[in-house]
């Protein structure tokens, strides 16, 4: 019931108030296991992406996001998984849950950078998404969000009205990377994912990890 409310009523309100610019929905498979890998500019991303997507998707979300009763209720209703940023073991366990989610034929979304970018640049992706895609044997849809940080700047208590954007790129097949040595295959796959996200978002790519990131997987 709560998911229905969030996915219908809240989605309509979002379109009326924020008028998000969405493109590439033809690249979103209607069914079957699939990974969505997105850049990360604001906690708003975890609200915006599932609300503009035509199917249900589960995210790994920072545990602190669940501290708010309203936001926590929304994330829980959407099936999001809380990940403590400071606990590596918990992060690895979350990827195991993600693998189970995909094994059940569902959609899963992840932020390869591990945490949001505070300077608007795109950082190097951790290989957790590569491990996930290769173990689940699924494709990855690169996703680019734009201007979500303007809706909820760091330190702001209330959202600001600004028009965000979401672009879904063409799926990336993970199969060619499965023939490589495991570590190299994961790294090559994630590098290609980040390259496609950069093309979609237009962000400057740093080529380095975001130092704030605590969620990594080999």
Secondary structure, DSSP 8 states (H G I E B T S, - for coil): -HHHHIIIIIHHHHHHHT--EEE-GGGS-SSS-EEEEE--S-TTHHHHHHHHSSS-EEEEEEGGGGGSHHHHHHHHHTT-EEE-TT-HHHHHHHHHHHHHHHHTT-EEEE-TTSS--SSS-B----THHHHHHHHHT--EEEEEEESHHHHS-TT-SS------EEEEEEEE-SGGGGGS-HHHHHHHHHHHHHHHHHHHH---B-SS--TT------
